[in-house]
Amino acid sequence: MNLPQLPQDKANHALYGVAIFVVTHFFFGVVAGLLVGLVAAVGKEVYDKVSGKGNPELLDVLATFAGVMLGAFATARI
């Protein structure tokens, strides 16, 4: 059985999402981590669109926020 491959770009977005959440959460809490992660995800794609230096994609936003959520679940206290 072959597992599907995650494109490098989407993997990078997810890893940055985790990092953004963890650092923000450490200093400001869970809600701030979620909000900063969401703003960073959308902001990066808006920057790509406005600057013309990247390729804005909705899947990049989703991949970044998936990383944010992974960070949230990984740091949750049960």
BABA-790042 format. One line per field, with one value per residue: x negated, y, z negated of N, C-alpha, C, CB in turn; residue number from 1; residue in three letters. Coordinates in nm, 3 decimals. Each point is the difference from the previous one (the first is absolute). Glycine has a CB too. Example, Ala and Ser with C-alpha at 12.3 -4.5 7.8 and 13.67 -1.06 7.14 Angstrom:
BEGIN
n_c1	c(-1.319, -0.154)
n_c2	c(-0.569, 0.222)
n_c3	c(-0.780, 0.197)
ca_c1	c(0.089, -0.082)
ca_c2	c(0.119, 0.119)
ca_c3	c(0.000, -0.006)
c_c1	c(-0.090, 0.077)
c_c2	c(0.120, 0.109)
c_c3	c(0.000, -0.073)
cb_c1	c(0.189, -0.118)
cb_c2	c(-0.117, -0.063)
cb_c3	c(-0.125, 0.215)
pos	c(1, 2)
code	c(ALA, SER)
This chain:
BEGIN
n_c1	c(-0.084, -0.161, 0.053, 0.148, -0.313, 0.110, -0.058, -0.285, 0.251, 0.133, -0.268, -0.025, 0.292, -0.056, -0.257, 0.138, 0.241, -0.199, -0.129, 0.263, 0.084, -0.267, -0.027, 0.294, 0.002, -0.248, 0.150, 0.310, 0.093, 0.047, 0.068, -0.289, -0.012, 0.253, -0.095, -0.280, 0.119, 0.193, -0.215, -0.195, 0.222, 0.065, -0.295, -0.098, 0.233, -0.035, -0.303, 0.082, 0.183, -0.203, -0.253, 0.138, -0.152, 0.236, 0.153, 0.226, 0.029, 0.287, -0.255, -0.154, 0.247, -0.012, -0.309, 0.028, 0.236, -0.147, -0.221, 0.219, 0.101, -0.290, -0.034, 0.280, -0.077, -0.285, 0.133, 0.274, -0.089, 0.145)
n_c2	c(-0.118, 0.211, 0.154, 0.170, 0.075, 0.213, 0.140, 0.013, 0.187, -0.170, -0.029, 0.316, 0.029, -0.203, 0.147, 0.282, -0.128, -0.097, 0.281, 0.159, -0.183, 0.013, 0.311, 0.058, -0.207, 0.138, 0.275, -0.064, -0.298, -0.228, 0.278, 0.058, -0.277, 0.066, 0.285, -0.075, -0.233, 0.192, 0.218, -0.211, -0.102, 0.276, 0.113, -0.212, 0.076, 0.320, -0.035, -0.159, 0.238, 0.233, -0.123, -0.116, -0.201, -0.238, -0.142, 0.207, -0.329, 0.075, -0.194, 0.243, 0.021, -0.308, -0.009, 0.222, -0.145, -0.294, 0.147, 0.118, -0.288, -0.120, 0.217, -0.078, -0.301, 0.064, 0.168, -0.203, 0.028, -0.301)
n_c3	c(0.000, 0.216, -0.295, 0.237, 0.047, -0.231, 0.318, -0.156, -0.025, -0.226, -0.176, -0.021, -0.110, -0.234, -0.106, -0.019, -0.171, -0.220, -0.025, -0.048, -0.240, -0.154, -0.009, -0.090, -0.235, -0.138, -0.034, -0.047, -0.130, 0.177, 0.112, 0.108, 0.156, 0.165, 0.086, 0.109, 0.186, 0.146, 0.063, 0.138, 0.202, 0.118, 0.013, 0.210, 0.198, -0.020, 0.085, 0.259, 0.097, -0.027, 0.142, 0.273, -0.246, 0.068, 0.194, -0.203, -0.065, -0.147, -0.044, -0.157, -0.198, -0.055, -0.074, -0.223, -0.140, -0.003, -0.180, -0.191, -0.065, -0.066, -0.225, -0.128, -0.039, -0.132, -0.245, -0.084, -0.313, 0.084)
ca_c1	c(0.084, -0.076, 0.065, -0.010, -0.109, 0.036, -0.095, -0.094, 0.054, 0.106, -0.068, -0.062, 0.107, 0.045, -0.105, 0.001, 0.121, -0.030, -0.096, 0.068, 0.089, -0.073, -0.068, 0.101, 0.066, -0.091, -0.004, 0.128, 0.114, 0.058, 0.082, -0.092, -0.067, 0.093, 0.024, -0.123, -0.018, 0.096, -0.041, -0.122, 0.036, 0.068, -0.089, -0.103, 0.060, 0.031, -0.130, -0.035, 0.087, -0.026, -0.137, -0.029, -0.121, 0.034, 0.121, 0.098, 0.086, 0.083, -0.056, -0.111, 0.063, 0.048, -0.115, -0.056, 0.089, -0.006, -0.116, 0.040, 0.086, -0.085, -0.069, 0.096, 0.031, -0.122, -0.029, 0.121, -0.008, 0.121)
ca_c2	c(0.118, 0.125, 0.118, 0.116, 0.092, 0.139, 0.086, 0.073, 0.132, -0.015, -0.043, 0.120, 0.081, -0.065, 0.014, 0.139, 0.016, -0.056, 0.089, 0.126, -0.024, -0.035, 0.118, 0.096, -0.061, 0.006, 0.135, 0.071, -0.087, -0.079, 0.080, 0.083, -0.090, -0.030, 0.121, 0.038, -0.100, 0.026, 0.125, -0.028, -0.084, 0.083, 0.111, -0.046, -0.015, 0.136, 0.054, -0.062, 0.057, 0.143, 0.022, -0.074, -0.081, -0.138, -0.053, -0.013, -0.118, -0.031, -0.119, 0.043, 0.050, -0.117, -0.075, 0.075, -0.009, -0.138, -0.002, 0.072, -0.089, -0.107, 0.055, 0.017, -0.132, -0.053, 0.070, 0.001, -0.070, -0.083)
ca_c3	c(0.000, 0.008, -0.059, 0.090, -0.029, -0.023, 0.072, -0.085, -0.033, -0.101, -0.122, -0.058, -0.058, -0.123, -0.103, -0.046, -0.080, -0.132, -0.067, -0.035, -0.112, -0.123, -0.054, -0.046, -0.116, -0.113, -0.055, -0.011, -0.024, 0.108, 0.091, 0.078, 0.093, 0.109, 0.079, 0.071, 0.104, 0.108, 0.066, 0.076, 0.114, 0.099, 0.035, 0.094, 0.133, 0.047, 0.041, 0.128, 0.104, 0.018, 0.043, 0.121, -0.022, -0.032, 0.060, -0.108, 0.010, -0.116, -0.066, -0.086, -0.123, -0.073, -0.050, -0.113, -0.116, -0.048, -0.089, -0.121, -0.078, -0.050, -0.116, -0.108, -0.056, -0.061, -0.126, -0.084, -0.128, -0.015)
c_c1	c(-0.089, 0.081, -0.013, -0.112, 0.054, -0.101, -0.085, 0.054, 0.105, -0.060, -0.067, 0.104, 0.045, -0.104, -0.008, 0.123, -0.020, -0.091, 0.065, 0.091, -0.078, -0.066, 0.101, 0.071, -0.086, 0.003, 0.138, 0.124, 0.059, 0.074, -0.090, -0.074, 0.086, 0.020, -0.122, -0.027, 0.091, -0.038, -0.126, 0.031, 0.063, -0.092, -0.107, 0.056, 0.042, -0.129, -0.042, 0.080, -0.038, -0.140, -0.032, -0.121, 0.030, 0.126, 0.104, 0.093, 0.078, -0.055, -0.120, 0.054, 0.045, -0.115, -0.064, 0.089, 0.010, -0.120, 0.028, 0.084, -0.079, -0.078, 0.094, 0.032, -0.121, -0.029, 0.119, -0.024, 0.131, 0.019)
c_c2	c(0.124, 0.113, 0.117, 0.094, 0.141, 0.087, 0.083, 0.135, -0.010, -0.045, 0.119, 0.089, -0.060, 0.015, 0.143, 0.028, -0.052, 0.096, 0.131, -0.020, -0.021, 0.122, 0.100, -0.051, 0.011, 0.137, 0.060, -0.087, -0.061, 0.086, 0.086, -0.086, -0.034, 0.121, 0.041, -0.099, 0.023, 0.126, -0.023, -0.081, 0.082, 0.111, -0.040, -0.011, 0.135, 0.067, -0.058, 0.061, 0.144, 0.024, -0.065, -0.090, -0.146, -0.041, -0.020, -0.118, -0.017, -0.122, 0.034, 0.054, -0.119, -0.082, 0.071, -0.013, -0.143, -0.016, 0.071, -0.091, -0.118, 0.046, 0.016, -0.134, -0.057, 0.066, 0.002, -0.080, -0.075, -0.037)
c_c3	c(0.000, -0.061, 0.096, -0.046, -0.018, 0.074, -0.097, -0.044, -0.111, -0.134, -0.069, -0.066, -0.133, -0.111, -0.052, -0.086, -0.142, -0.077, -0.044, -0.120, -0.130, -0.062, -0.056, -0.125, -0.125, -0.068, -0.031, -0.021, 0.127, 0.102, 0.088, 0.103, 0.120, 0.091, 0.081, 0.113, 0.118, 0.077, 0.084, 0.126, 0.111, 0.048, 0.099, 0.141, 0.058, 0.048, 0.135, 0.115, 0.032, 0.058, 0.134, -0.012, -0.031, 0.072, -0.110, 0.023, -0.130, -0.075, -0.087, -0.132, -0.085, -0.058, -0.119, -0.123, -0.052, -0.094, -0.130, -0.090, -0.056, -0.123, -0.119, -0.066, -0.073, -0.135, -0.095, -0.128, -0.020, -0.145)
cb_c1	c(0.185, -0.117, -0.049, 0.247, -0.160, 0.105, 0.160, -0.186, -0.045, 0.167, -0.037, -0.179, 0.074, 0.131, -0.127, -0.129, 0.137, 0.024, -0.183, -0.008, 0.167, -0.039, -0.188, 0.031, 0.118, -0.145, -0.209, -0.105, 0.048, 0.019, 0.188, -0.027, -0.126, 0.115, 0.164, -0.094, -0.068, 0.179, 0.101, -0.132, 0.032, 0.222, 0.043, -0.113, 0.080, 0.196, -0.066, -0.056, 0.185, 0.155, -0.063, 0.100, -0.110, -0.109, -0.133, -0.013, -0.161, 0.201, 0.080, -0.138, 0.076, 0.200, -0.040, -0.106, 0.129, 0.110, -0.147, -0.005, 0.195, -0.018, -0.156, 0.097, 0.166, -0.090, -0.164, 0.145, -0.158, -0.026)
cb_c2	c(-0.124, -0.081, -0.082, -0.017, -0.144, -0.052, 0.010, -0.115, 0.074, -0.058, -0.229, -0.010, 0.072, -0.164, -0.185, 0.068, -0.020, -0.235, -0.101, 0.073, -0.100, -0.230, -0.032, 0.079, -0.159, -0.170, 0.029, 0.168, 0.137, -0.190, 0.003, 0.157, -0.093, -0.169, 0.073, 0.105, -0.161, -0.113, 0.134, 0.005, -0.194, -0.052, 0.094, -0.126, -0.229, 0.018, 0.028, -0.213, -0.151, 0.050, 0.014, 0.185, 0.205, 0.023, -0.114, 0.247, -0.109, 0.097, -0.137, 0.054, 0.212, -0.005, -0.090, 0.161, 0.195, -0.084, -0.007, 0.220, 0.068, -0.095, 0.119, 0.198, -0.040, -0.045, 0.139, 0.021, 0.173, -0.090)
cb_c3	c(-0.122, 0.207, -0.234, 0.050, 0.131, -0.228, 0.194, 0.116, 0.236, 0.182, 0.100, 0.175, 0.230, 0.137, 0.109, 0.205, 0.208, 0.089, 0.136, 0.240, 0.158, 0.091, 0.166, 0.235, 0.153, 0.114, 0.127, 0.142, -0.199, -0.160, -0.167, -0.195, -0.191, -0.147, -0.172, -0.211, -0.173, -0.134, -0.189, -0.214, -0.154, -0.106, -0.223, -0.186, -0.064, -0.161, -0.241, -0.120, -0.076, -0.192, -0.237, 0.125, -0.082, -0.223, 0.186, -0.038, 0.161, 0.118, 0.192, 0.203, 0.118, 0.149, 0.231, 0.160, 0.088, 0.213, 0.198, 0.126, 0.142, 0.233, 0.154, 0.119, 0.184, 0.228, 0.124, 0.206, -0.099, 0.232)
pos	c(1, 2, 3, 4, 5, 6, 7, 8, 9, 10, 11, 12, 13, 14, 15, 16, 17, 18, 19, 20, 21, 22, 23, 24, 25, 26, 27, 28, 29, 30, 31, 32, 33, 34, 35, 36, 37, 38, 39, 40, 41, 42, 43, 44, 45, 46, 47, 48, 49, 50, 51, 52, 53, 54, 55, 56, 57, 58, 59, 60, 61, 62, 63, 64, 65, 66, 67, 68, 69, 70, 71, 72, 73, 74, 75, 76, 77, 78)
code	c(MET, ASN, LEU, PRO, GLN, LEU, PRO, GLN, ASP, LYS, ALA, ASN, HIS, ALA, LEU, TYR, GLY, VAL, ALA, ILE, PHE, VAL, VAL, THR, HIS, PHE, PHE, PHE, GLY, VAL, VAL, ALA, GLY, LEU, LEU, VAL, GLY, LEU, VAL, ALA, ALA, VAL, GLY, LYS, GLU, VAL, TYR, ASP, LYS, VAL, SER, GLY, LYS, GLY, ASN, PRO, GLU, LEU, LEU, ASP, VAL, LEU, ALA, THR, PHE, ALA, GLY, VAL, MET, LEU, GLY, ALA, PHE, ALA, THR, ALA, ARG, ILE)
